[in-house]
């Protein structure tokens, strides 16, 4: 397994070789940066983002109150997307692409990606699913539908292969929703498409993440160009990075435990 906390800077030859090997086996690389909330308004203006062009999403996670799935590197998620059908994913991280079974690696809905941010990088395998338009995710959130029914046979098999023994999808707790605004845009002076996601957590915390995707062979060049562009716009490239999923899971875990203790 690859480490989740290897840094882009000051890599040893061995670590650099490991990163290059991961990227070689990946479908894409996503470069990410979270913006301190104190900078959010100024960066939105500097990059010319228009919030009215953003797509509204609701994100739900499924795990146990003590985050047994997350501790094993498994993330189970479902989303409601404005103007589109619901979608799902069962994700495993960290992974080494060459260690995935061929039947899994070659599946049409399997995506292997390296996520990189100033604090480190991680390679993940995401088994995706499309539910189409409907109320399936809302029904699960309301307790009117089994969680397992959101996921395809292939996703359920992938889950069973990596989840803790005896922990079925229907044993998980619903964690959500989190409201997300997602904006795809092309800022002036930058010749690539960029994505901004603003996550609104129930306790009032917000995380703004900027990202761009590229082919693995372009990763280092695109990273350098993106860093220079964002630095020129006044973005803090050295601030503490926040992980959207980790923040969400920790929030809901705390609340589920508190609710159970009060009963």
Helices and strands as residue ranges (DSSP letters): H 13-24, E 28-35, G 37-39, H 40-46, G 51-53, E 55-63, H 68-71, E 74-81, E 86-93, G 97-99, H 102-105, E 110-117, E 120-132, H 136-141, G 147-150, H 153-162, G 169-171, E 173-185, E 194-200, E 206-214, G 216-218, H 219-232, H 244-262
